[in-house]
């Protein structure tokens, strides 16, 4: 059972962990935006309405990847490599 920060000795809040998850999440957001823009550019270059289905599929896939990664970060999961590096 953990105690709230105000009830810990000294009443101090521990500093946040800096394991690079925020940077990787921002890079993932940037890559997702780039992929969606590239898909929209391809739609305009081809000019066919049939390409709209492909663009929507790309958008859906990228959104799913981003949302899963956000859920993983919020949940506090660490990769095997990071876990091994921090435990060593």
Residue pairs with C-beta under 8 A, 6 or more apart in sequence:
5 11
5 12
5 13
5 14
19 78
19 82
19 86
20 82
21 73
25 69
25 70
25 73
28 65
28 66
28 69
29 66
32 62
32 63
32 65
32 66
35 58
35 62
36 55
36 58
36 59
36 62
39 54
39 55
39 58
39 59
40 55
42 51
42 54
42 55
43 51
43 52
43 54
43 55
78 86
